[in-house]
Amino acid sequence: MSKRILMIEDTEDNRQILRDLFAGTDYELLEAADGAAGLTLAQTHRPDLILMDIQLPVLDGYETTRRLKADPSLRAIPVIAVTSYALSDDERKARAAGCDAYIAKPFSPRLLLAKVREFLE
């Protein structure tokens, strides 16, 4: 059975880049364009991993991650922050919110796939 990845990303171009990246894999990709929709999809579909943008409408990535990690049925799902927030303190903020890993945009596709595999295989 393939692993399910939830991508929470508000920018269509970035979602397309991730779709293209994962098209050649056996991962199933779910998509949400804001934090609240991502939270709902996580509760409904129980993904194996979440790729979390930080700058999101409705609920930002920090708050969405905090809510995921506060839910006993969802807290074990690894969350990788994939964000353009790349200042020195941004990784610390993402990890403090509950993100398990952090990748700055623009990212290396090879690095992102390796990080995903690290959590899923």
Secondary structure, DSSP 4 states (H G I P E B T S, - for coil): ---EEEEE-S-HHHHHHHHHHHHTSS-EEEEESSHHHHHHHHHHH--SEEEE-SS-SSS-HHHHHHHHHHSTTTTTS-EEEEES--STTHHHHHHHHT-SEEEESS--HHHHHHHHHHHH-
